[in-house]
Amino acid sequence: MPQLNRQVLLKARPADIPGPEHFDIVETAVPELRDGEILVRNQFLSVEPAMRGWVSAVANYSVPVGIGEVMRAFAAGEVVASRHQGFAEGDKVTGLFGWQDLAVVGAAAVTRKVTETDLPLSLALGVLGLNGVTAYFGLIEVGQPKPGDTVVVSTAAGSVGSAVGQIARLSGCRTVGIAGGGAKTAQCRDDFGFDAAIDYKATNDLDAAIAAACPDGVDVYFDNTAGRISDAVMKHLAVRARVVICGTASVSSWETWPSGPRVERHLLVKRARVQGFLVFDYQARYAEAIARLAGWVRDGRLAYAEDILDGIDQAPGAIKGLYQGDNRGKRLIRLHP
């Protein structure tokens, strides 16, 4: 008898942040494996800010998830059946398996086999997954930090931002995090070792707060937000600063071009560089980053936090909660505990 599989399907396309009303949970039979396929029992499903863009009708770097399709998502799990010579039952794998209990996929959907068996599998979706790899290449390759630089990170308590701050400190930099709320700024300082943390929700003068925290200017700005936070940081760029554009979480919609301060004069006078960044451009080098990140986790130099929701029923509202700031660390959905 075929196994039954619970799947989260996109029901309607949101105009802004997707919520529970945009998804359905259905139960379907798992198809028989064909040659070249594997069956993965997902143990953890990832929740990413980028998912907002994946379901949007506005042009993005990937084809939008179709109405009625399984929600695109990275997941980590175990191979429970294989008709592919490169995978065996019991292999731990991560890849684009979707928001579902069981995934029948080909090798192209697998990002990698997880070999760090001494570390929790969940890390393959966080600090040892795309979040950590994004932080690593975005900072090291695009931000090009130098010892003594001041590195400012927005959404600094998040899974990417917290790793950026710690990698910057490992590179000999001074780090300043920007986050929302006293708990998250305390987490930046106490758990992730930022030299200073600014609560953008509690200050009436973000410009003055950045000036006080960065008296010599900002050498590297790792931008996860865009909007007013980034507008304020731009005023304090140091000469030959590097700005890494990793995310635009504060922009409610890209259907109309957002208005805001013009930064060209700051960039000209400071001879600064602004560069967009997608981690997928570095796919051939993921192993390099993961090896270094895993080493830092093992020796205690790279801390992480996880925000775990139990059960696939939690998935439909998980993205909205992420944008509301409900999470404290990398948001995951745990299946089959």
Rosetta blueprint (number, residue, H / E / L):
1 M L
2 P L
3 Q L
4 L E
5 N E
6 R E
7 Q E
8 V E
9 L E
10 L E
11 K L
12 A L
13 R L
14 P L
15 A L
16 D L
17 I L
18 P L
19 G L
20 P H
21 E H
22 H H
23 F E
24 D E
25 I E
26 V E
27 E E
28 T E
29 A E
30 V L
31 P L
32 E L
33 L L
34 R L
35 D L
36 G L
37 E E
38 I E
39 L E
40 V E
41 R E
42 N E
43 Q E
44 F E
45 L E
46 S E
47 V L
48 E L
49 P L
50 A L
51 M H
52 R H
53 G H
54 W H
55 V L
56 S L
57 A L
58 V L
59 A L
60 N L
61 Y L
62 S L
63 V L
64 P L
65 V L
66 G L
67 I L
68 G L
69 E L
70 V E
71 M L
72 R L
73 A L
74 F E
75 A E
76 A E
77 G E
78 E E
79 V E
80 V E
81 A E
82 S E
83 R L
84 H L
85 Q L
86 G L
87 F L
88 A L
89 E L
90 G L
91 D L
92 K E
93 V E
94 T E
95 G E
96 L E
97 F L
98 G L
99 W L
100 Q E
101 D L
102 L E
103 A E
104 V E
105 V E
106 G E
107 A H
108 A H
109 A H
110 V E
111 T E
112 R E
113 K E
114 V L
115 T L
116 E L
117 T L
118 D L
119 L L
120 P L
121 L H
122 S H
123 L H
124 A H
125 L H
126 G L
127 V L
128 L L
129 G L
130 L H
131 N H
132 G H
133 V H
134 T H
135 A H
136 Y H
137 F H
138 G H
139 L H
140 I H
141 E H
142 V H
143 G H
144 Q L
145 P L
146 K L
147 P L
148 G L
149 D L
150 T E
151 V E
152 V E
153 V E
154 S E
155 T L
156 A L
157 A L
158 G L
159 S H
160 V H
161 G H
162 S H
163 A H
164 V H
165 G H
166 Q H
167 I H
168 A H
169 R H
170 L H
171 S L
172 G L
173 C L
174 R E
175 T E
176 V E
177 G E
178 I E
179 A E
180 G L
181 G L
182 G H
183 A H
184 K H
185 T H
186 A H
187 Q H
188 C H
189 R H
190 D H
191 D L
192 F L
193 G L
194 F L
195 D L
196 A E
197 A E
198 I E
199 D E
200 Y L
201 K L
202 A L
203 T L
204 N L
205 D L
206 L H
207 D H
208 A H
209 A H
210 I H
211 A H
212 A H
213 A H
214 C L
215 P L
216 D L
217 G L
218 V E
219 D E
220 V E
221 Y E
222 F E
223 D E
224 N L
225 T L
226 A L
227 G H
228 R H
229 I H
230 S H
231 D H
232 A H
233 V H
234 M H
235 K L
236 H L
237 L E
238 A E
239 V E
240 R E
241 A E
242 R E
243 V E
244 V E
245 I E
246 C L
247 G L
248 T L
249 A L
250 S L
251 V L
252 S L
253 S L
254 W L
255 E L
256 T L
257 W L
258 P L
259 S L
260 G L
261 P L
262 R L
263 V L
264 E H
265 R H
266 H H
267 L H
268 L H
269 V H
270 K H
271 R L
272 A L
273 R E
274 V E
275 Q E
276 G E
277 F L
278 L L
279 V H
280 F H
281 D H
282 Y H
283 Q H
284 A H
285 R H
286 Y H
287 A H
288 E H
289 A H
290 I H
291 A H
292 R H
293 L H
294 A H
295 G H
296 W H
297 V H
298 R H
299 D L
300 G L
301 R L
302 L L
303 A L
304 Y L
305 A L
306 E E
307 D E
308 I E
309 L E
310 D E
311 G L
312 I H
313 D H
314 Q H
315 A H
316 P H
317 G H
318 A H
319 I H
320 K H
321 G H
322 L H
323 Y H
324 Q L
325 G L
326 D L
327 N L
328 R L
329 G L
330 K E
331 R E
332 L E
333 I E
334 R E
335 L L
336 H L
337 P L
